[in-house]
Amino acid sequence: MACKILVIEDDKIQRELLVDILVENGFIVFSSHSAEKGEKLVGQENIDVVITDVRLPGKSGIEFLKSVKRVRDVEVIVVTAFSNIDDAVKAIKLGAFHYITKPYDVDVLINLVKKCCELSRLRRALLDKDKIIFASPVMERILSMASLFAKADAPVLITGESGTGKEVIARYIHKESGRKGKFVPVNCTSIPENLFESELFGYEKGAFSGAVKSKPGLIEEADGGTLFLDEIGDLSLSLQAKLLRFLQEKEVRRVGGLETKKVDVKVVAATNRNLEDLVKEGKFREDLFYRLNVLRVKIPPLKQRKEDILELSGYFINRFSRKYGKQIALSSEAIDLLLSYDFPGNVRELENILHRAVLVADGEIKPEHLGINKKESVFSCVLPPGKRLPDYIDEIEKAILLNALEEANFVQTRAAKLLGIDEKSLRYKRKKYGI
């Protein structure tokens, strides 16, 4: 998606000239003759970069910078006359990305804008990945507990229904731990059992047919960081025994190898299953359960923390609106419907619903765009006004495909498994929708 630029300049000729130059360079450009109007545009249009003159009618560029930085992390380039260098220094102290003096070199300005856009893109990507959106007291307590557990050496076990955000909490624990190593996620259900040991522990050259060179496993990759074992309840008993040995000894031995290697890994495990019941049924090792169940975080389903629904909705709508270059709001009727729904698929279902709603809505999300009915069907039986059925079905399918691909980090094998289709079908559908 193209970077959005706002030009604030009271001189009409200079403003229009700069707008034309920026448009020619592929940017989406908005303009204003005043700081007051500019402040409104920053919020309304999700502006990435502002280019503002210092001298403006009414509020100055410096005052604009001060007020906008209080509420929004937007990059600002200040344009000043050479004689106003003190203003430029003030601007930098207040958080401006850079300043340029009049008359300025257009190429220099364009390069500055490109750097600002990249910085904005990286910041938003980081926020989308790591930011935890909540308003409920229960989530506040969970985050406080997770922050405390992050400093301990013992494993952390996260439990909760599918879609409640267990990996989000696991990433938060890693971030709070201060560990310099990587966060390495392992989905225990996505790796075939016959490959799991070699993937987790690594292997030496010649360990098996096709092992043409040695390869470290995921545990070694997480050395100095965090190993996240998702869906731990689905591991076979034989693999549970190998994992238990690693947790006890804090060392790994590659498949086909003789030497062991000590590793420093923070282990976080997660499951949507009741491990106590699995232990009673003989499907989960009791000793492994007690080894993992030292520090436990239980995430309640979304229906038990209604306060989070609107916070999450605003976040998802903003994220998908930016992605598709749209301006979308949530109607009061749609809000009522969201708050009355139980969300059996939890946060992931809310994300999917709003992803599709942003795609199909025009300006405002209404109840029919959500595809929710009281029978908890994710898709509506009512065709939105002005839509043809084939087009509407395509929109829904594209949204589902995009969500699965994003969840799988665009790893095609994993995305196909999430969707319940083969890779050939997924390739065809990606080509069909231009994904």
C-alpha positions as CSV (number, residue, x, y, z in Angstrom):
1,M,0.0,0.0,0.0
2,A,1.3,3.4,-1.0
3,C,2.6,5.8,1.7
4,K,0.2,8.6,2.7
5,I,1.7,12.1,2.8
6,L,0.2,15.3,4.2
7,V,1.5,18.7,2.9
8,I,0.8,21.7,5.2
9,E,1.7,24.9,3.4
10,D,-0.3,28.2,3.3
11,D,1.2,29.3,0.0
12,K,-1.1,27.8,-2.6
13,I,1.4,27.7,-5.5
14,Q,4.1,26.1,-3.4
15,R,1.6,23.6,-1.9
16,E,0.2,22.5,-5.3
17,L,3.7,22.2,-6.8
18,L,4.9,20.0,-3.9
19,V,1.7,17.9,-4.1
20,D,2.3,17.3,-7.9
21,I,5.9,16.3,-7.3
22,L,4.9,13.8,-4.6
23,V,2.1,12.3,-6.6
24,E,4.5,11.8,-9.6
25,N,6.7,9.8,-7.2
26,G,3.9,7.4,-6.3
27,F,2.7,8.8,-3.0
28,I,-0.9,9.3,-1.9
29,V,-1.0,13.0,-1.0
30,F,-3.3,15.2,1.0
31,S,-2.9,18.9,1.5
32,S,-3.9,21.6,3.9
33,H,-3.4,25.4,4.2
34,S,-3.5,25.3,8.0
35,A,-2.2,23.3,11.0
36,E,-5.8,23.0,12.4
37,K,-7.1,21.3,9.3
38,G,-3.9,19.2,9.1
39,E,-4.5,17.8,12.5
40,K,-7.9,16.5,11.5
41,L,-6.5,14.9,8.3
42,V,-3.7,13.1,10.2
43,G,-6.4,11.2,12.1
44,Q,-9.0,10.8,9.4
45,E,-6.6,9.5,6.7
46,N,-4.0,7.5,8.7
47,I,-1.2,9.8,7.5
48,D,2.3,8.3,7.5
49,V,4.4,11.4,6.9
50,V,3.7,15.2,7.3
51,I,5.6,17.9,5.5
52,T,4.9,21.2,7.2
53,D,6.0,24.8,6.9
54,V,7.0,26.5,10.2
55,R,5.2,29.7,9.4
56,L,1.4,29.1,9.1
57,P,-1.7,31.2,9.7
58,G,-3.1,30.5,13.1
59,K,-1.2,27.6,14.8
60,S,2.4,27.3,13.7
61,G,4.2,24.3,12.3
62,I,6.0,23.9,15.7
63,E,2.7,24.0,17.6
64,F,1.3,21.5,15.1
65,L,4.2,19.2,15.7
66,K,3.9,19.4,19.5
67,S,0.2,18.6,19.5
68,V,0.2,15.8,16.8
69,K,3.1,14.0,18.5
70,R,1.1,13.8,21.7
71,V,-1.6,11.6,20.1
72,R,0.0,9.9,17.1
73,D,3.3,8.5,16.1
74,V,3.6,10.1,12.7
75,E,6.9,11.2,10.9
76,V,7.2,15.0,10.4
77,I,9.5,16.9,8.1
78,V,9.7,20.6,8.9
79,V,10.3,23.2,6.1
80,T,11.9,26.4,7.3
81,A,13.5,29.6,6.0
82,F,17.3,29.7,6.5
83,S,16.9,32.6,9.0
84,N,14.6,30.4,11.2
85,I,17.2,27.8,12.1
86,D,16.1,28.1,15.8
87,D,12.7,26.8,14.8
88,A,14.3,23.8,13.1
89,V,16.3,23.0,16.3
90,K,13.0,23.2,18.3
91,A,11.3,20.9,15.8
92,I,14.0,18.2,16.1
93,K,13.8,18.4,19.9
94,L,10.0,17.9,19.7
95,G,10.4,14.7,17.6
96,A,10.6,15.9,13.9
97,F,12.3,13.4,11.7
98,H,14.2,16.1,9.8
99,Y,14.1,19.7,8.6
100,I,15.0,21.3,5.3
101,T,15.5,25.0,4.5
102,K,14.0,26.9,1.6
103,P,14.8,26.8,-1.2
104,Y,15.2,23.0,-1.0
105,D,16.4,20.3,-3.4
106,V,13.4,18.2,-4.5
107,D,15.5,15.0,-4.7
108,V,16.7,15.5,-1.1
109,L,13.1,16.0,0.0
110,I,11.9,12.9,-1.8
111,N,14.7,10.8,-0.3
112,L,13.7,12.0,3.2
113,V,10.1,11.2,2.5
114,K,11.0,7.7,1.4
115,K,13.0,7.1,4.6
116,C,10.1,8.4,6.7
117,C,7.7,6.0,4.8
118,E,10.0,3.0,5.5
119,L,10.3,4.0,9.2
120,S,6.5,4.3,9.4
121,R,6.0,0.9,7.7
122,L,8.4,-0.8,10.0
123,R,6.8,0.7,13.1
124,R,3.3,-0.3,12.1
125,A,4.5,-3.8,11.2
126,L,6.0,-4.1,14.7
127,L,2.9,-2.7,16.4
128,D,0.7,-5.1,14.4
129,K,2.9,-8.0,15.5
130,D,3.5,-7.2,19.1
131,K,0.7,-4.9,20.4
132,I,-1.8,-6.5,22.8
133,I,-5.2,-4.8,22.6
134,F,-7.4,-5.1,25.6
135,A,-9.7,-3.1,27.9
136,S,-10.8,-5.8,30.4
137,P,-9.4,-6.1,34.0
138,V,-8.9,-9.8,33.5
139,M,-6.5,-9.2,30.6
140,E,-4.6,-6.6,32.6
141,R,-4.1,-9.3,35.3
142,I,-3.0,-11.8,32.7
143,L,-0.4,-9.4,31.3
144,S,0.9,-8.6,34.8
145,M,1.2,-12.3,35.6
146,A,2.9,-13.0,32.2
147,S,5.4,-10.2,32.8
148,L,6.3,-11.7,36.2
149,F,6.6,-15.2,34.8
150,A,8.8,-14.0,32.0
151,K,11.7,-13.3,34.5
152,A,11.5,-16.9,35.9
153,D,13.6,-19.8,34.6
154,A,10.7,-22.3,34.8
155,P,8.5,-23.2,31.8
156,V,5.2,-21.4,31.3
157,L,2.0,-23.2,30.3
158,I,-0.7,-21.1,28.5
159,T,-4.1,-22.6,28.3
160,G,-7.2,-21.4,26.5
161,E,-9.7,-22.1,23.7
162,S,-8.5,-21.8,20.1
163,G,-8.3,-18.3,18.9
164,T,-7.9,-16.6,22.3
165,G,-4.4,-15.3,21.6
166,K,-2.1,-17.8,23.2
167,E,0.8,-17.1,20.8
168,V,0.4,-13.3,21.4
169,I,0.9,-13.9,25.1
170,A,3.8,-16.2,24.4
171,R,5.5,-13.4,22.4
172,Y,4.8,-11.0,25.1
173,I,6.5,-13.3,27.6
174,H,9.5,-13.5,25.3
175,K,9.6,-9.7,25.0
176,E,9.3,-9.1,28.7
177,S,12.0,-11.7,29.5
178,G,14.7,-9.5,28.0
179,R,16.3,-12.4,26.2
180,K,18.4,-11.5,23.3
181,G,17.8,-14.7,21.3
182,K,15.0,-15.5,18.9
183,F,11.4,-16.4,19.6
184,V,11.0,-19.7,17.8
185,P,7.4,-21.0,17.4
186,V,6.8,-24.7,16.9
187,N,3.3,-25.9,16.0
188,C,3.2,-29.5,17.3
189,T,0.4,-30.5,15.0
190,S,1.9,-29.1,11.7
191,I,5.1,-31.2,11.7
192,P,4.7,-34.9,10.8
193,E,5.6,-37.2,13.7
194,N,8.3,-39.0,11.8
195,L,10.1,-35.6,11.2
196,F,9.4,-34.0,14.6
197,E,12.5,-35.3,16.4
198,S,14.9,-34.2,13.7
199,E,13.1,-30.8,13.4
200,L,13.2,-30.2,17.1
201,F,16.6,-31.6,18.0
202,G,18.4,-31.3,14.6
203,Y,20.4,-34.0,12.9
204,E,24.0,-34.9,11.8
205,K,25.1,-35.6,8.3
206,G,24.3,-39.1,7.2
207,A,21.8,-39.7,10.1
208,F,19.2,-40.8,7.6
209,S,18.6,-40.9,3.8
210,G,18.7,-37.3,2.5
211,A,20.7,-35.9,5.4
212,V,23.5,-34.6,3.2
213,K,24.7,-32.1,5.8
214,S,24.2,-31.4,9.5
215,K,21.4,-29.2,10.6
216,P,20.7,-27.6,14.0
217,G,17.2,-28.1,15.3
218,L,14.6,-25.6,16.5
219,I,15.7,-25.9,20.1
220,E,19.3,-24.8,19.2
221,E,17.8,-22.1,17.1
222,A,16.1,-20.8,20.2
223,D,19.3,-20.9,22.3
224,G,19.3,-17.6,24.3
225,G,15.7,-17.0,23.4
226,T,12.3,-18.6,23.7
227,L,10.9,-21.9,22.4
228,F,7.1,-21.8,22.0
229,L,5.5,-25.2,21.8
230,D,2.0,-24.7,20.5
231,E,-0.7,-27.4,20.8
232,I,1.6,-29.4,23.2
233,G,-1.4,-31.6,24.1
234,D,-1.3,-33.2,20.6
235,L,2.2,-34.7,20.9
236,S,2.5,-38.5,20.9
237,L,3.7,-40.2,24.0
238,S,7.1,-41.1,22.5
239,L,7.8,-37.5,21.6
240,Q,6.6,-36.4,25.0
241,A,9.3,-38.6,26.5
242,K,12.0,-36.9,24.4
243,L,10.7,-33.5,25.2
244,L,10.7,-34.3,29.0
245,R,14.4,-35.4,28.8
246,F,15.3,-32.0,27.2
247,L,13.4,-30.1,29.9
248,Q,15.1,-32.1,32.6
249,E,18.7,-31.9,31.2
250,K,18.6,-28.6,29.4
251,E,20.6,-30.2,26.6
252,V,20.1,-31.6,23.1
253,R,21.6,-34.3,21.1
254,R,21.1,-34.3,17.4
255,V,19.6,-37.3,15.6
256,G,22.6,-39.5,14.5
257,G,24.9,-37.6,16.9
258,L,26.9,-38.7,19.9
259,E,27.6,-35.4,21.6
260,T,25.2,-33.3,23.7
261,K,25.0,-29.6,23.8
262,K,23.8,-27.4,26.7
263,V,21.2,-24.8,25.7
264,D,19.7,-21.8,27.5
265,V,16.0,-21.7,26.4
266,K,12.9,-20.3,27.9
267,V,10.1,-22.8,27.2
268,V,6.6,-21.6,26.8
269,A,3.9,-24.3,25.9
270,A,0.3,-23.8,25.0
271,T,-2.7,-26.0,24.5
272,N,-6.5,-25.7,23.9
273,R,-7.0,-29.1,25.5
274,N,-7.5,-30.2,29.1
275,L,-4.1,-31.7,30.0
276,E,-5.4,-33.0,33.4
277,D,-8.0,-35.1,31.5
278,L,-5.4,-36.3,29.0
279,V,-3.2,-37.4,31.9
280,K,-6.1,-39.4,33.4
281,E,-6.8,-41.0,30.0
282,G,-3.1,-42.0,29.7
283,K,-2.6,-39.8,26.6
284,F,-0.3,-37.3,28.3
285,R,2.6,-38.1,30.5
286,E,2.0,-37.1,34.1
287,D,5.7,-36.2,34.7
288,L,5.8,-33.9,31.7
289,F,2.5,-32.3,32.8
290,Y,4.0,-31.4,36.2
291,R,7.3,-30.3,34.5
292,L,5.3,-27.8,32.3
293,N,2.6,-26.8,34.8
294,V,4.8,-24.7,37.0
295,L,3.7,-21.3,35.9
296,R,0.3,-21.3,34.3
297,V,-1.6,-18.6,32.4
298,K,-5.2,-19.3,31.6
299,I,-6.8,-17.0,28.9
300,P,-10.6,-16.8,29.1
301,P,-12.7,-16.9,25.9
302,L,-13.7,-13.6,24.3
303,K,-17.3,-14.0,25.4
304,Q,-16.1,-13.7,29.1
305,R,-14.3,-10.4,28.4
306,K,-16.8,-8.3,26.4
307,E,-14.9,-5.2,27.3
308,D,-12.2,-6.2,24.8
309,I,-14.5,-6.6,21.8
310,L,-14.7,-2.9,20.9
311,E,-11.0,-2.3,21.5
312,L,-10.1,-5.2,19.3
313,S,-12.7,-4.2,16.7
314,G,-11.2,-0.7,16.4
315,Y,-7.7,-2.2,16.0
316,F,-8.7,-4.7,13.3
317,I,-10.8,-2.2,11.4
318,N,-8.0,0.3,11.4
319,R,-5.4,-2.3,10.3
320,F,-7.5,-3.7,7.4
321,S,-8.6,-0.2,6.4
322,R,-5.0,0.8,6.0
323,K,-4.2,-2.5,4.1
324,Y,-7.0,-1.9,1.5
325,G,-6.7,1.9,1.4
326,K,-10.3,2.4,2.7
327,Q,-12.0,4.6,5.3
328,I,-14.3,2.4,7.4
329,A,-16.3,3.0,10.5
330,L,-18.5,0.7,12.6
331,S,-22.2,1.5,12.8
332,S,-24.0,1.5,16.2
333,E,-26.1,-1.4,15.0
334,A,-23.0,-3.4,14.1
335,I,-21.5,-2.6,17.6
336,D,-24.6,-4.0,19.3
337,L,-24.5,-7.2,17.2
338,L,-20.8,-7.7,18.0
339,L,-21.4,-7.3,21.7
340,S,-24.3,-9.7,21.7
341,Y,-22.4,-12.5,19.9
342,D,-20.5,-15.3,21.7
343,F,-17.6,-15.7,19.3
344,P,-17.0,-19.4,19.5
345,G,-13.8,-18.8,17.5
346,N,-12.7,-16.0,19.9
347,V,-10.3,-13.3,18.8
348,R,-9.4,-15.0,15.6
349,E,-13.1,-15.2,14.6
350,L,-13.5,-11.5,15.3
351,E,-10.5,-10.7,13.2
352,N,-11.9,-12.8,10.3
353,I,-15.3,-11.3,10.5
354,L,-13.9,-7.7,10.5
355,H,-11.4,-8.6,7.7
356,R,-14.3,-9.6,5.5
357,A,-16.5,-6.7,6.6
358,V,-13.8,-4.1,5.7
359,L,-13.5,-5.7,2.3
360,V,-17.2,-5.7,1.5
361,A,-18.4,-2.5,3.3
362,D,-18.4,0.9,1.7
363,G,-17.7,3.6,4.3
364,E,-19.6,2.0,7.2
365,I,-19.8,-1.5,8.5
366,K,-23.5,-2.5,9.0
367,P,-24.9,-5.7,10.6
368,E,-25.3,-7.4,7.2
369,H,-21.5,-7.0,6.5
370,L,-20.6,-8.9,9.6
371,G,-22.2,-12.2,8.5
372,I,-23.3,-12.9,12.1
373,N,-26.7,-14.4,13.1
374,K,-28.0,-15.6,16.4
375,K,-27.3,-19.2,15.4
376,E,-23.6,-18.4,15.4
377,S,-23.1,-18.8,11.7
378,V,-20.0,-16.9,10.6
379,F,-21.6,-16.0,7.3
380,S,-24.8,-14.2,6.7
381,C,-27.7,-15.7,4.7
382,V,-28.6,-12.3,3.4
383,L,-26.8,-11.0,0.3
384,P,-25.7,-7.3,0.9
385,P,-27.5,-4.8,-1.3
386,G,-26.0,-4.3,-4.7
387,K,-23.9,-7.5,-4.5
388,R,-24.0,-10.4,-7.0
389,L,-23.8,-13.8,-5.3
390,P,-20.7,-15.0,-7.3
391,D,-18.8,-11.7,-6.5
392,Y,-19.8,-11.9,-2.8
393,I,-18.6,-15.5,-2.5
394,D,-15.3,-14.6,-4.1
395,E,-14.9,-11.8,-1.6
396,I,-15.5,-14.1,1.3
397,E,-13.1,-16.8,-0.1
398,K,-10.4,-14.2,-0.8
399,A,-10.6,-12.9,2.8
400,I,-10.4,-16.4,4.2
401,L,-7.4,-17.3,2.1
402,L,-5.6,-14.1,3.1
403,N,-6.2,-14.7,6.7
404,A,-4.9,-18.3,6.5
405,L,-1.8,-17.2,4.6
406,E,-1.1,-14.5,7.1
407,E,-1.6,-16.8,10.0
408,A,0.9,-19.3,8.3
409,N,3.4,-16.5,7.6
410,F,2.7,-17.3,3.9
411,V,4.1,-20.8,4.2
412,Q,2.0,-22.5,1.6
413,T,2.1,-26.0,3.2
414,R,0.9,-24.7,6.5
415,A,-1.8,-22.4,5.0
416,A,-3.2,-25.3,2.9
417,K,-3.4,-27.4,6.1
418,L,-5.3,-24.7,7.9
419,L,-7.7,-24.4,5.1
420,G,-8.2,-28.1,4.7
421,I,-7.2,-28.1,1.0
422,D,-4.2,-29.4,-0.9
423,E,-1.3,-27.1,-2.1
424,K,-2.3,-27.3,-5.7
425,S,-5.8,-26.0,-4.9
426,L,-4.2,-23.2,-2.8
427,R,-1.9,-22.2,-5.7
428,Y,-4.8,-22.1,-8.1
429,K,-6.9,-19.9,-5.7
430,R,-3.9,-17.5,-5.1
431,K,-3.5,-17.1,-8.8
432,K,-7.2,-16.5,-9.2
433,Y,-7.4,-13.8,-6.6
434,G,-3.9,-12.3,-7.3
435,I,-2.7,-13.0,-3.8
